[in-house]
Amino acid sequence: RVTRIFGSGNAGFWDGRGAESGLREPTGICLGRDMLFICDTGNHAIRRVKFLANDQLDTLSGNGRQGKSAPEDGPSRSLMLASPTDCVLHQEKLYVSLAGGHQVWAFDLLRNNASRVAGSGEEGVADGAMMAANFAQPSALALGKEFLYVLDASSSALRQVRLNDLVVSTIVGEGLYDCGDSDGPASLAKLQHPTAACFDHHRNVLWIADSYNNKIKIYSPSKNEVKTLNVNYKLQHPAGLTLADNALWIANQNAHELLRLDLKTGKLSRVPVGEV
């Protein structure tokens, strides 16, 4: 059942409480520090809901206009971003994928400033540290044990950023617009426009929404291989994933439904959603 709503339902860019606020094409979200962080993609902004302040929604970064070039390090609020799509919280840093800027940034929630994690701003699939690395429409993030995993939609690639030195390497994918649908060793596996991921610390695997292949893929870091989750259900552009209550929750986007995969029994079922 729906218990809270954030955003009025009309596209816009204004702060407010709960449904009195304005969002435009919100995409990625994450929870932490008694707040909900929102990638407000259409407004090129990072928004947050403060649960302890009566669900007040305000703006952490961005001014509603798209940044035309790579932003410089500085105060979070004044940055001009380009299509933030996903975020994950690690300690006091909010990591954000800027799909339109082909970069990953970190927002320090204590100091209220932001800095580039990796990505030159040019579209590509080059590995290396900081400015030496290129991304291609990074659209999803997931936090592993030692790595920040990044899904590049335009190159259908799975990348990783080593957190201790911010070196980027490619796990799956070969180049721009290279895509396919194959399992096996990571060097031979192929994805097609993946748009969501979450890391399962209990099972030590990365769940991937392989959106254009209408599949859920599983990457095992220990085996360095990719396999397809076999389910007796029609997936239609899965575009959101999260873990809770020993289940994988899937936003089956083109079917306008929420699915629940019971990780104990393997049963996949549709979740009926109603409003209070």
DOLUMTOR-716886 format. One record per atom (N, C-alpha, C, O): x, y, z; residue in three letters. Coordinates in steps of 0.02 Angstrom, whole numbers, plus 50000, padded with zeros to 5 digits. Layout:
XYZALA;...
This chain:
500424994050000ARG;500005000050000ARG;500445006250000ARG;500985006350030ARG;500215011349968VAL;500565017749965VAL;500415021550029VAL;499825022850044VAL;500925023350066THR;500825026950129THR;501065034150127THR;500845038350166THR;501535035650081ARG;501785042450075ARG;501925043950002ARG;502105039549964ARG;501835050249983ILE;501955052449914ILE;502385058649916ILE;502265063249955ILE;502905058849875PHE;503325064749868PHE;503285067149796PHE;503405063249750PHE;503135073449787GLY;503015076149721GLY;502275076949708GLY;501875072649726GLY;502095082449676SER;501385084049666SER;501055079949611SER;500445079449608SER;501465076949567GLY;501185073549509GLY;501225077949447GLY;501135075449391GLY;501355084349456ASN;501465088949401ASN;502215090549398ASN;502515092249448ASN;502505090049338ALA;503215091249331ALA;503385098449350ALA;503075103249326ALA;503895099149392GLY;504115105749413GLY;504715105449457GLY;504985100049470GLY;504945111149480PHE;505555111549520PHE;505445116349577PHE;505615122249573PHE;505155113749631TRP;505075117849690TRP;505105113349752TRP;504895107549750TRP;505355116149807ASP;505395112549870ASP;504725113049906ASP;504315117449893ASP;504625108349952GLY;503995108349990GLY;503935101950030GLY;504385097850030GLY;503385101150063ARG;503265095450106ARG;502875090050068ARG;502325091250043ARG;503165084050064GLY;502815078450034GLY;502565079849964GLY;502955081549919GLY;501915079149955ALA;501595080049889ALA;501545087349869ALA;501295088849815ALA;501785091949910GLU;501775099049892GLU;502415101149856GLU;502495106949839GLU;502865096449844SER;503495097949809SER;503445096349735SER;502965093049713SER;503935098649696GLY;503935097549624GLY;504545093749602GLY;505115095549618GLY;504445088349564LEU;504975084249535LEU;504855083549460LEU;504305084849435LEU;505385081549425ARG;505315080449353ARG;505725074349333ARG;506345074549332ARG;505385069049317GLU;505705062749297GLU;506195060149349GLU;506775058749332GLU;505985059349412PRO;506435056449462PRO;506605049249443PRO;506165045449421PRO;507235047349453THR;507455040749431THR;507725036649489THR;507365032549517THR;508355037849508GLY;508665033849561GLY;508535036749630GLY;508485042749639GLY;508485032249680ILE;508385034349749ILE;508815030049795ILE;509015024549777ILE;508955032649855CYS;509255028549907CYS;509085031449975CYS;508945037349982CYS;509095027150026LEU;508925029050094LEU;509545029450136LEU;510025025850125LEU;509545034050186GLY;510095034550233GLY;510055040850273GLY;509815045950250GLY;510315040550335ARG;510345046350379ARG;509655049550389ARG;509595055750390ARG;509135045450396ASP;508455047850406ASP;508215052250348ASP;507815056750357ASP;508485050850289MET;508295054650230MET;508225050050169MET;508515044650167MET;507825052350122LEU;507765049150056LEU;508095053750005LEU;507895059449998LEU;508595051149971PHE;508935055049919PHE;508645053149851PHE;508525047249837PHE;508525058249809ILE;508185057249745ILE;508595060249688ILE;508795066149692ILE;508725056349637CYS;509025059049576CYS;508455061849533CYS;508095058049500CYS;508385068349534ASP;507845071749498ASP;508105073149427ASP;508305078649410ASP;508085067949386THR;508435067949322THR;508225073649276THR;508645077049247THR;507575074749270GLY;507325079949225GLY;507495086949248GLY;507505091549207GLY;507615087849312ASN;507815094349338ASN;508565094949346ASN;508815100149369ASN;508935089749329HIS;509665089749335HIS;509875091649406HIS;510315095849417HIS;509545088449455ALA;509645090349524ALA;509625084149569ALA;509355078949551ALA;509925084949629ILE;509885079949682ILE;509425082849735ILE;509555088249762ILE;508885079349751ARG;508405081649801ARG;508435076849861ARG;508695071349855ARG;508165079149917ARG;508155074749976ARG;507525076150017ARG;507295081850021ARG;507265070850046VAL;506685071250091VAL;506945070150161VAL;507255065050175VAL;506795074850206LYS;507005074350276LYS;506415071650317LYS;505935075250331LYS;506465065250335PHE;505905062050370PHE;505785065150439PHE;505215065450463PHE;506325067350471LEU;506265070250538LEU;506035077550537LEU;505955080650589LEU;505945080250477ALA;505695087050469ALA;505025086950432ALA;504905090950386ALA;504595082250452ASN;503925081750424ASN;503925080850348ASN;503525083850312ASN;504395076650324ASP;504435074950253ASP;504575080950209ASP;504345081250152ASP;504955085650235GLN;505145091550195GLN;505625089450140GLN;506125086150153GLN;505475091250078LEU;505905089850021LEU;506275096250001LEU;505965101449989LEU;506945095849998ASP;507335101549977ASP;507845099449924ASP;507855093649903ASP;508265104049903THR;508735102849849THR;509445102749877THR;509675107449909THR;509785097149866LEU;510485096449888LEU;510965099449837LEU;511455102549856LEU;510815098449773SER;511255100949721SER;510875101849656SER;510415098049641SER;511075106949617GLY;510755108349553GLY;510275114149557GLY;510005115749610GLY;510175117349500ASN;509725123149499ASN;509165122449448ASN;508825127249431ASN;509065116349423GLY;508525115149376GLY;508725115749304GLY;508335114249259GLY;509345118049291ARG;509595118749223ARG;510165113949210ARG;510565112649255ARG;510205111349150GLN;510715106449133GLN;511405109649126GLN;511485114749093GLN;511905106549158GLY;512585108749149GLY;512835106749080GLY;512745101049059GLY;513155111349046LYS;513385110048978LYS;514105107448975LYS;514335105048923LYS;514455107849032SER;515145105349034SER;515245102049102SER;514825102549146SER;515805098649109ALA;515955095149171ALA;516015100249227ALA;516395105049221ALA;515645099349282PRO;515685104049337PRO;516355103749373PRO;516705098649368PRO;516525108949408GLU;517135109049449GLU;516955107449521GLU;516395108649543GLU;517445104849558ASP;517335103449629ASP;517125109849665ASP;517365115249650ASP;516665109049712GLY;516455114949748GLY;515835113849789GLY;515635108149799GLY;515525119149813PRO;514915118549854PRO;514365114849816PRO;514235116249757PRO;514045110149850SER;513555105849817SER;512985109749784SER;512805108249727SER;512725114649818ARG;512115117949795ARG;512225121749730ARG;511755122349690ARG;512825124349719SER;512935128649661SER;513125124949597SER;513185128049545SER;513205118349600LEU;513425114649541LEU;512855114149490LEU;512265113649508LEU;513045114249426MET;512565112849373MET;512705105849347MET;513235104449319MET;512215101349357LEU;512305094249342LEU;511985092549275LEU;511635096549245LEU;512135086449251ALA;511845084149188ALA;511555077149198ALA;511915072149197ALA;510905076849206SER;510525070649210SER;510785065649261SER;511015060249242SER;510745067249325PRO;510905062249376PRO;510385056649374PRO;509785058049371PRO;510605050449377THR;510145044849368THR;510115040049427THR;509605036649436THR;510645039649467ASP;510645034849522ASP;511105037349577ASP;511555041349564ASP;510995034849638CYS;511405036849694CYS;511455031249745CYS;510995027249753CYS;512015030949781VAL;512105026349836VAL;512465030049892VAL;512875034449879VAL;512315028349953LEU;512615031650011LEU;513135027050042LEU;512995021250056LEU;513735029750054HIS;514265026150087HIS;514585030750138HIS;514905035750121HIS;514495028850203GLN;514725033150257GLN;514405040050251GLN;513795040550252GLN;514795045350243GLU;514495051950237GLU;514515054650165GLU;514435060650154GLU;514615050250117LYS;514655052350048LYS;514085049350007LYS;513935043350012LYS;513775053549967LEU;513255051349921LEU;513575051049851LEU;513755056149823LEU;513645045049824TYR;513925044149757TYR;513355044649707TYR;512825041649716TYR;513475048449653VAL;512955049749604VAL;513225048649533VAL;513775050849517VAL;512835045149492SER;513015044349422SER;512695049949382SER;512085051049385SER;513105053549344LEU;512865058849300LEU;512865056249229LEU;513365056549193LEU;512295053549208ALA;512255050349142ALA;512405055349086ALA;512735053649038ALA;512145061449094GLY;512245066449041GLY;512955069249040GLY;513165072048989GLY;513315068549095GLY;514005071149098GLY;514525065649095GLY;515125067149096GLY;514305059349091HIS;514755053549085HIS;515255053349142HIS;515855052249132HIS;515005054649203GLN;515445054949261GLN;515105051949322GLN;514495051049323GLN;515515050549374VAL;515265048749440VAL;515535053849489VAL;516135055349489VAL;515095056549531TRP;515285061649580TRP;515125059349650TRP;514715054849661TRP;515445062549699ALA;515315061249770ALA;515115067749804ALA;515455072849796ALA;514575067549842PHE;514335073349879PHE;514455072049953PHE;514175067349982PHE;514865076149984ASP;515025075650055ASP;514455078850095ASP;514375084950092ASP;514085074950131LEU;513485077450165LEU;513655081350228LEU;513235085150253LEU;514255080550254LEU;514455084450313LEU;514725091250294LEU;514585096250327LEU;515115091450240ARG;515435097750220ARG;515045101550167ARG;515215107150150ARG;514515098350140ASN;514095101450089ASN;514495103550027ASN;514385108849998ASN;514975099150007ASN;515325100449944ASN;515325094049903ASN;515135088749926ASN;515555094749841ALA;515545089149795ALA;516205088749757ALA;516545093749747ALA;516385082649737SER;517005081649699SER;516915075949650SER;516515071349661SER;517295076349597ARG;517275071149546ARG;517615064749571ARG;518175064949597ARG;517275059149562VAL;517575052649579VAL;517965049949520VAL;518535047849527VAL;517645049949462ALA;517975047349402ALA;517585049549340ALA;516985050949343ALA;517945049949284GLY;517645051649220GLY;517885058349195GLY;517845063449229GLY;518135058349134SER;518395064449104SER;517845069149081SER;517945075149072SER;517255066249070GLY;516705070049041GLY;516585068248968GLY;516065069948939GLY;517075064848938GLU;517005062348869GLU;516695055348871GLU;516835051448915GLU;516275053948822GLU;515945047448818GLU;516435042248793GLU;516755043148742GLU;516475036648829GLY;516925031248808GLY;516945025748859GLY;516565025748907GLY;517405021048849VAL;517465015348894VAL;518195014448914VAL;518435008848921VAL;518555019848924ALA;519255019548943ALA;519315018449019ALA;518935021449057ALA;519795014349039ASP;519915013049110ASP;520475017549135ASP;520815020949097ASP;520565017449202GLY;521095021549232GLY;520825025349291GLY;520255024349312GLY;521235029749318ALA;521045033549377ALA;520795040449359ALA;521055043749314ALA;520265042549394MET;520015049349390MET;519895051749318MET;519455049049284MET;520275056649294MET;520165059649229MET;520355055049171MET;520145056149114MET;520745049849185ALA;520955045249131ALA;520375040749110ALA;520385038049054ALA;519885039849153ALA;519325035449139ALA;518765039049102ALA;518665045049111ALA;518415035249060ASN;517825037749026ASN;517235033249042ASN;517315027149050ASN;516645036149045PHE;516025032349052PHE;515575033848992PHE;515685038648956PHE;515075029648983ALA;514605030548928ALA;513895030048955ALA;513595024648957ALA;513635035748975GLN;512965036249005GLN;512905031749066GLN;512495027149066GLN;513305032949118PRO;513245028949179PRO;512555029849209PRO;512355035449228PRO;512175024349215SER;511475024949233SER;511285021649299SER;510745022949326SER;511735017449326ALA;511565014049389ALA;512195012849430ALA;512735011749403ALA;512115013149496LEU;512665012049542LEU;512465006649593LEU;511885005849609LEU;512975003149618ALA;512864998349672ALA;513514997949712ALA;514054998149684ALA;513444997549777LEU;514024997549821LEU;514194990549844LEU;513804987349879LEU;514784988149823GLY;515024981649844GLY;515474982149905GLY;515464987249940GLY;515884977049916LYS;516314976949975LYS;516904981649968LYS;517084985150015LYS;517204981749909GLU;517784986049898GLU;517694990549837GLU;518114994949823GLU;517154989549801PHE;517054992949738PHE;516384996449735PHE;515894994349766PHE;516365001749696LEU;515755004849675LEU;515625002449604LEU;516015003849558LEU;515084998649594TYR;514924996049528TYR;514515001149489TYR;514065004349516TYR;514675001849425VAL;514345006749381VAL;514115003149318VAL;514494999549286VAL;513485004249300LEU;513225001549237LEU;513195007149186LEU;512865012249196LEU;513555006149131ASP;513555010849075ASP;513015008749025ASP;513075003448995ASP;512495012749017ALA;511955010748972ALA;512165010848899ALA;511995006348862ALA;512535016148878SER;512695016848807SER;513195011648782SER;513205010048722SER;513615009148826SER;514095004048805SER;513894997148831SER;514254992248821SER;513304996748864SER;513064990448892SER;513614987048933SER;513734981048927SER;513944991048974ALA;514534988649010ALA;514434988849085ALA;514054992949111ALA;514774984249119LEU;514824984349191LEU;515524986549210LEU;516014983349191LEU;515574992049246ARG;516214994849267ARG;516274994449343ARG;515774993349377ARG;516864995349368GLN;516954995749440GLN;517465001149458GLN;517965002049423GLN;517335004649512VAL;517785009749538VAL;518055007149605VAL;517665006249652VAL;518705006049610ARG;518995003849672ARG;519005009649721ARG;519285014949706ARG;518695008749778LEU;518575014349823LEU;519205017049856LEU;519235022949874LEU;519715012849865ASN;520315015349900ASN;520765019749857ASN;521145023749884ASN;520715019149790ASP;521135023349747ASP;520765026149687ASP;521065029649646ASP;520115024749681LEU;519685027449628LEU;519915025449557LEU;519825029349510LEU;520205019649550VAL;520395017049485VAL;519795013349454VAL;519475009249487VAL;519645014949392VAL;519075012049356VAL;519315006349311VAL;519825006949277VAL;518945000849312SER;519094995249266SER;518434992449239SER;517904993349269SER;518474989249182THR;517884986549149THR;517834979049161THR;518314975349150THR;517244976849183ILE;517124969749196ILE;516794966549136ILE;517014961349111ILE;516254969649112VAL;515874967149054VAL;515814972949005VAL;515654978549024VAL;515934971548941GLY;515864976748889GLY;516514978048854GLY;517054977148881GLY;516444980148791GLU;517034981148750GLU;517094988148721GLU;517654990648711GLU;516534991448707GLY;516584997948676GLY;515905001148669GLY;515394998148685GLY;515905007348644LEU;515275011048634LEU;514795007248589LEU;514985004748536LEU;514175006948611TYR;513625003848573TYR;513734996448559TYR;513404993548516TYR;514214993348595ASP;514304986148590ASP;513824982848639ASP;513834984448698ASP;513404978448614CYS;512904975348658CYS;512744968348634CYS;512964966348580CYS;512364964648673GLY;512174957848656GLY;511814954548714GLY;511574957948760GLY;511794948048713ASP;511454944348766ASP;511794937548773ASP;511594932648741ASP;512304937248814SER;512654930948824SER;512924930448895SER;513144935448923SER;512904924448922ASP;513164923148989ASP;513864920048983ASP;514124918948929ASP;514154918849042GLY;514804915549044GLY;515324919849078GLY;515154924349116GLY;515964918449065PRO;516494922549093PRO;516384929949077PRO;516164931649022PRO;516544934249125ALA;516394941449117ALA;516694944349054ALA;516404948749023ALA;517284941949034SER;517614944548974SER;517234942848911SER;517344946048859SER;516794937848913LEU;516414935848854LEU;515674937548859LEU;515314937248809LEU;515444939248918ALA;514734940748929ALA;514534947248895ALA;514954951648883ALA;513884947848880LYS;513624953948849LYS;512954955748880LYS;512554951448899LYS;512854962348886LEU;512234965148911LEU;511954969848858LEU;512284971348808LEU;511334972148869GLN;511044977048823GLN;510664982448861GLN;510104981348885GLN;510974988248866HIS;510694994148898HIS;510444992548970HIS;509844993348984HIS;510884990349014PRO;510684989149083PRO;510564995749120PRO;510925000649109PRO;510064995849163THR;509875002249194THR;509795001949270THR;509635007049300THR;509894996149301ALA;509824995849374ALA;510244990149401ALA;510354985049368ALA;510474991049463ALA;510874985949495ALA;510824986549571ALA;510684991949597ALA;510934981049606CYS;511004981249678CYS;511464975649700CYS;511444970149670CYS;511864976949750PHE;512344971949773PHE;512064968049832PHE;511814970949880PHE;512114961449827ASP;511864956949879ASP;512464954749921ASP;512844950349901ASP;512554957949979HIS;513134956550021HIS;513094949550052HIS;513614946450065HIS;512504947050063HIS;512424940350092HIS;512654934950044HIS;512984930150064HIS;512474935649980ARG;512654930649930ARG;513274932549890ARG;513514928649849ARG;513524938649901ASN;514104941249865ASN;514004940949789ASN;514434938449752ASN;513444943649767VAL;513304944149695VAL;513004951049681VAL;512734954349725VAL;513054953049618LEU;512754959249594LEU;512154957449551LEU;512234954049500LEU;511574959849570TRP;510964958949529TRP;510934964649478TRP;511034970449496TRP;510794962949415ILE;510804967849361ILE;510144967549323ILE;509924962149302ILE;509834973349313ALA;509244973749270ALA;509494974949199ALA;509664980549180ALA;509504969549159ASP;509734969849090ASP;509134971949047ASP;508814967849015ASP;508994978449048SER;508344981049027SER;508134979248957SER;507584976748947SER;508574980348907TYR;508364979148838TYR;508344971748821TYR;508044969848771TYR;508654967648862ASN;508594960348852ASN;508014957448892ASN;507874951448887ASN;507664961648930ASN;507094959548970ASN;507274953749017ASN;506914948849023ASN;507854954549050LYS;508104949349094LYS;508414952249157LYS;508594958149159LYS;508474948049207ILE;508884949649266ILE;509514945349261ILE;509474939249254ILE;510094948649264LYS;510724944949261LYS;511054945249330LYS;510904949549371LYS;511494940449343ILE;511844939949406ILE;512594939649392ILE;512824935249357ILE;512964944449421TYR;513694944349415TYR;513994942049480TYR;513844944849533TYR;514434936949477SER;514774934349536SER;515494936849535SER;515884934649493SER;515694941349581PRO;516394943649583PRO;516884937949597PRO;517434937949570PRO;516684933149639SER;517144927749656SER;517284923049597SER;517834920549590SER;516774922049555LYS;516854917849496LYS;517004921949433LYS;517204919149382LYS;516904928549437ASN;516984933049381ASN;516594930649320ASN;516854930149265ASN;515964929249332GLU;515534926849278GLU;514834929749285GLU;514624932049338GLU;514474929549229VAL;513794932249225VAL;513314926649205VAL;513474922649161VAL;512744926349238LYS;512234921449218LYS;511544924749221LYS;511454929849254LYS;511064921749186THR;510384924349183THR;509954921049236THR;509984914949245THR;509564925049270LEU;509074922449318LEU;508494919349279LEU;508174922749239LEU;508364913049290ASN;507824909649255ASN;507174910349295ASN;507114907749351ASN;506694913749267VAL;506054914749300VAL;505494913249251VAL;505544914549191VAL;504954910649278ASN;504364909149237ASN;503884915149240ASN;503324914649265ASN;504134920649212TYR;503744926849213TYR;503994931349158TYR;504594931449143TYR;503544935049126LYS;503744939449071LYS;504004946049099LYS;503624950149125LYS;504654947149092LEU;504944953549112LEU;504914958349053LEU;505074956448996LEU;504714964549067GLN;504644969549014GLN;505024975849034GLN;504764980249069GLN;505644976149012HIS;506084981849026HIS;506144983049102HIS;505954988349126HIS;506414978049138PRO;506534979149210PRO;507014985049219PRO;507534985349187PRO;506834989749264ALA;507224995949268ALA;507354998249339ALA;507585003849349ALA;507214993949388GLY;507344995749457GLY;507414989549499GLY;507034984749490GLY;507904989449545LEU;508024983649588LEU;508194985949658LEU;508524991049668LEU;507974982049707THR;508194983049775THR;508094976649814THR;507714972249794THR;508444976049870LEU;508394970149913LEU;508084972149980LEU;508264977250009LEU;507624967950004ALA;507324968950070ALA;506934962750089ALA;506624959550046ALA;506954960950153ASP;506564955350179ASP;506694948850141ASP;506234945150123ASP;507344947550127ASN;507554941550093ASN;507204940750025ASN;507024935150005ASN;507114946349991ALA;506794946249926ALA;507114951549881ALA;507364956649904ALA;507104950149816LEU;507304954949766LEU;506674958149738LEU;506224954649714LEU;506634964849742TRP;506054968549717TRP;506224971549650TRP;506744974849643TRP;505804970549600ILE;505944972449531ILE;505404977149506ILE;504804975749510ILE;505614982949479ALA;505154987349445ALA;505114985049372ALA;505574986249333ALA;504564981749354ASN;504474979149286ASN;504154984749245ASN;503544985049237ASN;504574989249220GLN;504364995849198GLN;503814995849145GLN;503304999049154GLN;503914992249091ASN;503434992649036ASN;502784988949050ASN;502304989349012ASN;502764985149106ALA;502134982049127ALA;501824985949184ALA;501284984149209ALA;502154991449205HIS;501894995849257HIS;501724991849320HIS;501174992549349HIS;502194987649342GLU;502064983549400GLU;502694982449442GLU;503254983549419GLU;502574980349503LEU;503114978849550LEU;503114971249562LEU;502584968349575LEU;503704968249557LEU;503774961049567LEU;504194959549628LEU;504624963549648LEU;504064953749659ARG;504454951549717ARG;504714944549704ARG;504324939849693ARG;505374943749706LEU;505694937249700LEU;505904934849770LEU;506354937749800LEU;505584929749794ASP;505754926849859ASP;506414923149851ASP;506444918049816ASP;506944925549884LEU;507604922549874LEU;507694916049912LEU;508204912649904LEU;507204914249953LYS;507234907749988LYS;506894902349947LYS;507144896749942LYS;506314904049918THR;505934898949880THR;506034899549805THR;505904894749769THR;506264905349781GLY;506344906449710GLY;505694908449675GLY;505684908949614GLY;505164909549713LYS;504524911349683LYS;504514918849665LYS;504694923149705LYS;504294920249604LEU;504224927149580LEU;503484928649574LEU;503114924949541LEU;503264934149605SER;502554935749604SER;502454943249596SER;502884947249612SER;501864944949572ARG;501674951949563ARG;501424954749629ARG;501054951449665ARG;501634960849645VAL;501424963949708VAL;500844968649693VAL;500924973649658VAL;500254967249721PRO;499694971849711PRO;499814978149753PRO;499974977649812PRO;499734983849722VAL;499864990249757VAL;499224994349760VAL;498904995549709VAL;499054996449820GLY;498465000649830GLY;498635006649871GLY;499175006949901GLY;498195011449873GLU;498295017549912GLU;497875017549975GLU;497335014549978GLU;498145020850026VAL;497775021450089VAL;497315027550084VAL;496945029050131VAL;
